[in-house]
């Protein structure tokens, strides 16, 4: 499983430098605590790892499509 992090609702173009700085401040503390933390924020579907067959619930019900099948330059929170 690949972990991703996004500040999507706060990551407007004019605030991206601040979002990157916030993640740069948060990430080291997570790593010191022994938690996995991605190196960078996800800003578009193409940054997400592919999930062949889509994201599924334990019973097999489709929750979201494979991010690789979504518009690459968007970040579709309602689909993923």
C-alpha positions as YAML, in Angstrom:
chain: A
units: angstrom
residues:
- id: 1
  name: UNK
  ca: [0.00, 0.00, 0.00]
- id: 2
  name: UNK
  ca: [1.28, 3.46, -0.91]
- id: 3
  name: UNK
  ca: [0.57, 6.38, 1.36]
- id: 4
  name: UNK
  ca: [-0.31, 9.80, -0.02]
- id: 5
  name: UNK
  ca: [-0.92, 13.16, 1.59]
- id: 6
  name: UNK
  ca: [-2.84, 16.14, 0.25]
- id: 7
  name: UNK
  ca: [-3.94, 19.45, 1.70]
- id: 8
  name: UNK
  ca: [-6.39, 19.77, -1.18]
- id: 9
  name: UNK
  ca: [-8.96, 22.13, 0.28]
- id: 10
  name: UNK
  ca: [-6.21, 24.44, 1.54]
- id: 11
  name: UNK
  ca: [-3.75, 24.06, -1.35]
- id: 12
  name: UNK
  ca: [-4.80, 26.89, -3.64]
- id: 13
  name: UNK
  ca: [-2.16, 27.96, -6.18]
- id: 14
  name: UNK
  ca: [-1.36, 31.10, -4.17]
- id: 15
  name: UNK
  ca: [-0.90, 29.01, -0.99]
- id: 16
  name: UNK
  ca: [1.18, 26.14, -2.40]
- id: 17
  name: UNK
  ca: [4.49, 27.39, -1.01]
- id: 18
  name: UNK
  ca: [2.89, 27.61, 2.45]
- id: 19
  name: UNK
  ca: [1.39, 24.11, 2.06]
- id: 20
  name: UNK
  ca: [4.78, 22.69, 1.09]
- id: 21
  name: UNK
  ca: [6.38, 24.45, 4.06]
- id: 22
  name: UNK
  ca: [3.72, 23.10, 6.42]
- id: 23
  name: UNK
  ca: [4.29, 19.54, 5.18]
- id: 24
  name: UNK
  ca: [8.06, 20.02, 5.47]
- id: 25
  name: UNK
  ca: [7.48, 20.95, 9.13]
- id: 26
  name: UNK
  ca: [5.04, 18.08, 9.85]
- id: 27
  name: UNK
  ca: [6.79, 15.20, 8.05]
- id: 28
  name: UNK
  ca: [9.98, 14.95, 10.19]
- id: 29
  name: UNK
  ca: [7.93, 14.54, 13.36]
- id: 30
  name: UNK
  ca: [6.00, 11.67, 11.79]
- id: 31
  name: UNK
  ca: [9.22, 9.98, 10.68]
- id: 32
  name: UNK
  ca: [10.79, 10.35, 14.15]
- id: 33
  name: UNK
  ca: [7.65, 8.74, 15.61]
- id: 34
  name: UNK
  ca: [8.21, 5.77, 13.30]
- id: 35
  name: UNK
  ca: [5.32, 6.59, 10.97]
- id: 36
  name: UNK
  ca: [5.53, 6.47, 7.21]
- id: 37
  name: UNK
  ca: [5.19, 9.89, 5.61]
- id: 38
  name: UNK
  ca: [5.35, 10.59, 1.88]
- id: 39
  name: UNK
  ca: [8.07, 12.97, 0.73]
- id: 40
  name: UNK
  ca: [5.69, 15.35, -1.04]
- id: 41
  name: UNK
  ca: [2.10, 16.45, -1.28]
- id: 42
  name: UNK
  ca: [-0.20, 15.02, -3.96]
- id: 43
  name: UNK
  ca: [-1.66, 17.72, -6.18]
- id: 44
  name: UNK
  ca: [-3.10, 15.78, -9.13]
- id: 45
  name: UNK
  ca: [-4.32, 12.35, -10.10]
- id: 46
  name: UNK
  ca: [-1.09, 11.52, -11.96]
- id: 47
  name: UNK
  ca: [0.75, 11.78, -8.59]
- id: 48
  name: UNK
  ca: [-1.38, 8.98, -7.12]
- id: 49
  name: UNK
  ca: [-0.23, 5.35, -7.35]
- id: 50
  name: UNK
  ca: [-2.22, 3.19, -9.79]
- id: 51
  name: UNK
  ca: [-4.72, 0.80, -8.26]
- id: 52
  name: UNK
  ca: [-5.62, -1.75, -10.96]
- id: 53
  name: UNK
  ca: [-9.27, -2.66, -10.62]
- id: 54
  name: UNK
  ca: [-9.95, 0.39, -8.46]
- id: 55
  name: UNK
  ca: [-10.11, 0.95, -4.73]
- id: 56
  name: UNK
  ca: [-12.37, -1.67, -3.15]
- id: 57
  name: UNK
  ca: [-14.04, -2.26, 0.20]
- id: 58
  name: UNK
  ca: [-13.21, -5.47, 2.08]
- id: 59
  name: UNK
  ca: [-16.24, -7.18, 0.50]
- id: 60
  name: UNK
  ca: [-15.10, -6.22, -2.99]
- id: 61
  name: UNK
  ca: [-17.49, -3.32, -3.61]
- id: 62
  name: UNK
  ca: [-15.87, -0.63, -5.77]
- id: 63
  name: UNK
  ca: [-15.29, 2.53, -3.73]
- id: 64
  name: UNK
  ca: [-13.34, 4.57, -6.28]
- id: 65
  name: UNK
  ca: [-11.88, 4.04, -9.74]
- id: 66
  name: UNK
  ca: [-8.20, 3.48, -10.41]
- id: 67
  name: UNK
  ca: [-6.63, 6.96, -10.09]
- id: 68
  name: UNK
  ca: [-4.63, 6.20, -13.24]
- id: 69
  name: UNK
  ca: [-7.94, 6.21, -15.15]
- id: 70
  name: UNK
  ca: [-8.90, 9.73, -14.00]
- id: 71
  name: UNK
  ca: [-7.96, 13.00, -15.69]
- id: 72
  name: UNK
  ca: [-4.22, 13.22, -14.95]
- id: 73
  name: UNK
  ca: [-4.01, 16.94, -14.18]
- id: 74
  name: UNK
  ca: [-7.06, 17.05, -11.88]
- id: 75
  name: UNK
  ca: [-7.34, 15.88, -8.28]
- id: 76
  name: UNK
  ca: [-10.77, 14.32, -8.01]
- id: 77
  name: UNK
  ca: [-11.59, 14.07, -4.31]
- id: 78
  name: UNK
  ca: [-15.12, 12.83, -4.96]
- id: 79
  name: UNK
  ca: [-13.82, 9.89, -7.02]
- id: 80
  name: UNK
  ca: [-10.84, 8.87, -4.92]
...
